[in-house]
Amino acid sequence: MPVRSSSSHVLSWPDRDAVAAAARAWGARVAAADPNVLRIGYFGSCARGDWGVGSDLDLVIVVARSSEPPIRRGLAFDTLSGLPVPVDLLVYTAEEWQRLQDDTSTFAHRLRDEVVWIV
């Protein structure tokens, strides 16, 4: 999250490298704690390199299976611990991720082209 300096009213935002390093550490902890997690990556501005003040971190997790509907899957992952900026989290099953590889939508293309796998 943005940090206010004790001697200034200016907010500072973590740089892209710091956010990517935090994402790698977070991803390693998540994967170690949950054997259902197959892959973790980030995409969006952090992956493209156009990261800036106010940017969030877009994460994708691929799990072996889930009985939860897609909109509820992210609730199983603590994105507040160890990540210095707000997070948008998408969680796909392996089967859904495989189907996404053949999807022709702009979003599917973006995911395929941009994801930087960290786990």
N, C-alpha and C positions, 0 to 999 in steps of 0.2 A: 504494500500500500504506500501511497505517497507519505513522505516524512517531512514534518515541519521542523526546521532548525530552531533550536532554543533561542537563538539571537536574531532570528529573521522571520519575516512573514512569508517567505518564499517557500513553496513546496518543491521538493526534488523528487524526481521519478527515477526508479532504477533503470540502468542502461540494459540494452538487449542482452549483452553477455552475462550480466548478473542474473537476469530472468531465466535465460537458457540454462545456466548452471544450477539455479534453484529448481528448475523443472526436472533436470536430470537426477538430482538428489532425491526429489520428491518421488519421481517415477521409480527409482531403485527401491525406495522404502515400500511403495505401494505393491510393486511386483513381488518383493520378498514376502510380504504379508498375505498375499492372495494368489494362490496357485491357479486360479481361474483366469488371471490376467495374462494375456498372450503378448500384447504389444502396447506401447504407450508412445505417443508422438505429439508434436505441436505443429500447428499450421497458422496461417494468417500472417499478420504483420511481423511477428517475431521470426517466422520462417522465411518470409520474403525479403526481410531486411529494411522494411519501411516503418519500423517500430518508432514510436515517439511518445512524448508525454501524454498520458491519458490512455495509452494502448492497454488492452487487456491481453490475457494469454489464452489462446484457443488450443485446447487439448483434446485428443482423441484416444480412447482406450478401446482395445479389442479384447473381448473376453471369450472364453471357450463357449460358454452358454449363460443364459439368464432367463429366469421365469418372470422377471419384472418387465413391464412395458417400457419402451425406450425412454419415455419422458421421466421415469422414476429411477432409472439405473444409476445416474450420477449421484444420487443421494447416498450410495454406499461408499463413496470416496470423499475423504476429508480434503477439500481443496483450500482450506483456510490455514492449515498448518504447513509452514515452510515455503509458501509461495508469496512473493512480495507484491503481487498485483492481482486485481480481480481476474477470475477465470470463467471461461465458457467451456463446459465439458460435454463432449459427445461420447456415448458408450455404445459400441456395436458388438453384436455377437460375431464369431468367426464366419458364420454362414451369411449374415447380413453384409459383412465387409467384403466377402467374396462376390456377392451379388452386386455390390457397389462398383466393383471393377468393370462391369459391363454397362453400367448406367451412363447415359449420354448427357445427363443434366450438367449445367455449368458448375453447380456445387460439387458434384461427384468428380468432375475434371479437376477442380481446384484441390480437393482432398488428395487425389492421386498424385498431382504434380507438386504439391507444396509440403506434404507432411515430412517432417524431420523426425525420424524414429529415434527415440532415446532409450527404449527398452524393447 
